[in-house]
Amino acid sequence: MERYRAAFEPLVRGANQALKEAGTGVSAALDRRLRSTLLAAVTDRGLRADLEAGRLADEHADPGFAVLSRGPIPAGFFLERPPKKQSAAPAEPAPTPAPDAAEARRVARERARTADQAARADRSLARRADRAERAAQAAERRVAAMRQALAALERRSGELRAAADEARKARITPRAASPARRVPTRADT
């Protein structure tokens, strides 16, 4: 049990720390779900491979007491079997990975995680650049349309000024050019 804690607790602490660094608060419920998923990954080879590759994306229920029997009891277990032969040599314990190999895997996972984060950041920046480019193009189209409208208004303004000048000239010129009107007197009547 002590070996289990020595191996499992640093993994849980590291996951909690990664969540905190990502800005997610770690509640007691989240810690239980995290422990449950990690325990499921430790006891299931397929999930373990996903965990080691950094692809474990879903929550999984812990195996409960099934972990003590190494998983669900297969139906063939209840069939009659011949007695086992006792071997003279004791079974060798499974070799534990060297600390250097574990550190190399941890470094590789960290590098993969960093590369994944960089790729996500790159995609995010590319999307932002695309949005900014589309907004700039739309603004340029609006500016071009406004310039055309301004040119049309300037033409119209020039035409109206010319018409106003012509009207002023016409109002002044006819009075000067027309003969003076005589005001009728009583003698004319």
C-alpha positions as CSV (number, residue, x, y, z in Angstrom):
1,M,0.0,0.0,0.0
2,E,2.9,2.3,0.8
3,R,4.4,1.8,-2.7
4,Y,1.0,2.6,-4.2
5,R,0.8,5.9,-2.3
6,A,4.4,6.7,-3.2
7,A,3.7,6.3,-6.9
8,F,0.1,7.6,-7.0
9,E,0.1,10.7,-4.9
10,P,2.8,12.6,-6.9
11,L,0.7,11.9,-10.0
12,V,-2.4,13.3,-8.3
13,R,-0.5,16.3,-7.0
14,G,1.0,17.0,-10.5
15,A,-2.5,16.8,-12.1
16,N,-3.9,19.1,-9.4
17,Q,-1.1,21.6,-10.0
18,A,-1.6,21.5,-13.7
19,L,-5.3,22.2,-13.2
20,K,-4.4,25.2,-10.9
21,E,-1.9,26.5,-13.4
22,A,-4.7,26.3,-16.1
23,G,-6.9,28.5,-13.8
24,T,-9.2,25.7,-12.7
25,G,-10.0,25.5,-9.0
26,V,-9.6,22.0,-7.6
27,S,-12.6,21.1,-5.4
28,A,-12.9,17.9,-3.4
29,A,-15.3,16.5,-6.0
30,L,-12.9,17.3,-8.8
31,D,-10.1,15.7,-6.8
32,R,-12.2,12.5,-6.3
33,R,-13.1,12.4,-10.0
34,L,-9.4,12.9,-11.0
35,R,-8.3,10.2,-8.6
36,S,-11.0,7.8,-9.9
37,T,-9.9,8.4,-13.5
38,L,-6.2,8.0,-12.7
39,L,-6.9,4.8,-10.8
40,A,-8.9,3.5,-13.7
41,A,-6.0,4.4,-16.0
42,V,-3.5,2.7,-13.8
43,T,-5.5,-0.6,-13.8
44,D,-6.6,-0.7,-17.4
45,R,-3.9,-1.2,-20.1
46,G,-5.7,0.7,-22.8
47,L,-6.4,3.7,-20.5
48,R,-2.8,3.5,-19.2
49,A,-1.5,3.8,-22.8
50,D,-3.8,6.9,-23.4
51,L,-2.6,8.4,-20.1
52,E,1.1,7.9,-20.9
53,A,0.5,9.4,-24.4
54,G,-1.4,12.4,-22.9
55,R,-4.6,11.4,-24.7
56,L,-6.8,10.6,-21.7
57,A,-9.7,13.0,-22.4
58,D,-12.7,11.4,-20.6
59,E,-13.5,10.6,-17.0
60,H,-13.5,7.0,-16.0
61,A,-14.9,5.3,-12.9
62,D,-12.4,3.6,-10.7
63,P,-12.4,-0.2,-10.8
64,G,-13.4,-0.6,-7.1
65,F,-12.8,-4.0,-5.7
66,A,-12.2,-5.4,-9.2
67,V,-8.7,-4.0,-8.9
68,L,-8.0,-6.6,-6.2
69,S,-9.0,-9.5,-8.5
70,R,-7.2,-7.8,-11.4
71,G,-10.5,-7.0,-13.1
72,P,-13.8,-8.7,-13.7
73,I,-13.7,-12.5,-13.1
74,P,-14.0,-14.2,-16.4
75,A,-16.6,-17.0,-16.9
76,G,-13.8,-19.5,-17.7
77,F,-12.5,-19.1,-14.1
78,F,-15.3,-21.3,-12.7
79,L,-14.5,-24.3,-15.0
80,E,-12.7,-27.3,-13.6
81,R,-8.9,-27.0,-14.1
82,P,-6.1,-29.4,-13.6
83,P,-4.0,-28.7,-10.5
84,K,-1.1,-26.3,-11.0
85,K,2.4,-27.7,-10.9
86,Q,4.6,-26.1,-8.2
87,S,7.7,-24.7,-9.7
88,A,11.0,-24.9,-7.7
89,A,12.1,-21.4,-8.5
90,P,10.1,-18.5,-6.9
91,A,8.6,-16.1,-9.4
92,E,10.7,-13.1,-10.2
93,P,9.2,-9.7,-9.4
94,A,8.5,-7.6,-12.4
95,P,11.3,-5.3,-13.1
96,T,10.6,-1.7,-12.1
97,P,11.5,0.9,-14.6
98,A,14.7,2.8,-13.9
99,P,14.3,6.3,-12.5
100,D,16.0,7.6,-15.6
101,A,13.5,5.9,-17.8
102,A,10.6,7.4,-15.7
103,E,12.2,10.8,-15.9
104,A,12.7,10.5,-19.6
105,R,9.0,9.6,-20.0
106,R,8.0,12.5,-17.8
107,V,10.2,14.9,-19.9
108,A,8.8,13.5,-23.1
109,R,5.2,14.0,-21.9
110,E,6.0,17.5,-20.8
111,R,7.6,18.3,-24.1
112,A,4.5,16.8,-25.9
113,R,2.2,18.8,-23.7
114,T,4.3,22.0,-24.4
115,A,4.2,21.3,-28.1
116,D,0.5,20.7,-28.0
117,Q,0.0,24.0,-26.1
118,A,2.2,25.8,-28.6
119,A,0.2,24.3,-31.5
120,R,-3.1,25.3,-29.9
121,A,-1.7,28.8,-29.3
122,D,-0.5,29.0,-32.9
123,R,-3.9,27.9,-34.3
124,S,-5.6,30.5,-32.0
125,L,-3.3,33.2,-33.3
126,A,-3.9,32.2,-36.9
127,R,-7.7,32.4,-36.3
128,R,-7.3,35.8,-34.7
129,A,-5.1,37.0,-37.6
130,D,-7.7,35.7,-40.1
131,R,-10.5,37.6,-38.3
132,A,-8.4,40.8,-38.2
133,E,-7.5,40.4,-41.9
134,R,-11.2,40.0,-42.8
135,A,-12.1,43.0,-40.6
136,A,-9.4,45.1,-42.3
137,Q,-10.7,44.1,-45.8
138,A,-14.2,45.0,-44.8
139,A,-13.0,48.4,-43.5
140,E,-11.1,49.0,-46.7
141,R,-14.3,48.3,-48.7
142,R,-16.3,50.7,-46.5
143,V,-13.6,53.4,-46.9
144,A,-13.6,52.9,-50.7
145,A,-17.4,53.2,-50.8
146,M,-17.2,56.4,-48.6
147,R,-14.6,57.9,-50.9
148,Q,-16.9,57.3,-53.9
149,A,-19.8,58.8,-52.0
150,L,-17.6,61.8,-51.0
151,A,-16.5,62.4,-54.6
152,A,-20.2,62.3,-55.7
153,L,-21.1,64.7,-53.0
154,E,-18.2,67.0,-53.9
155,R,-19.4,67.0,-57.6
156,R,-22.9,67.7,-56.5
157,S,-21.7,70.5,-54.2
158,G,-19.8,72.0,-57.1
159,E,-22.8,71.8,-59.4
160,L,-25.0,73.5,-56.7
161,R,-22.4,76.3,-56.1
162,A,-22.2,76.9,-59.9
163,A,-26.0,77.1,-60.1
164,A,-26.1,79.4,-57.1
165,D,-23.5,81.7,-58.7
166,E,-25.5,81.7,-62.0
167,A,-28.6,82.6,-60.1
168,R,-26.9,85.5,-58.3
169,K,-25.5,86.8,-61.6
170,A,-28.9,86.5,-63.3
171,R,-30.6,88.4,-60.4
172,I,-28.1,91.2,-60.6
173,T,-27.6,91.5,-64.3
174,P,-31.2,91.8,-65.5
175,R,-31.9,94.9,-63.3
176,A,-28.9,96.6,-64.6
177,A,-29.6,95.7,-68.2
178,S,-33.4,96.5,-68.2
179,P,-34.6,100.0,-68.9
180,A,-35.7,101.9,-65.9
181,R,-39.4,101.6,-65.3
182,R,-41.2,104.8,-65.1
183,V,-43.5,105.2,-62.3
184,P,-46.9,106.6,-63.6
185,T,-47.7,110.1,-62.4
186,R,-51.1,111.9,-62.3
187,A,-50.4,113.7,-65.4
188,D,-50.3,110.4,-67.3
189,T,-53.8,109.6,-66.3
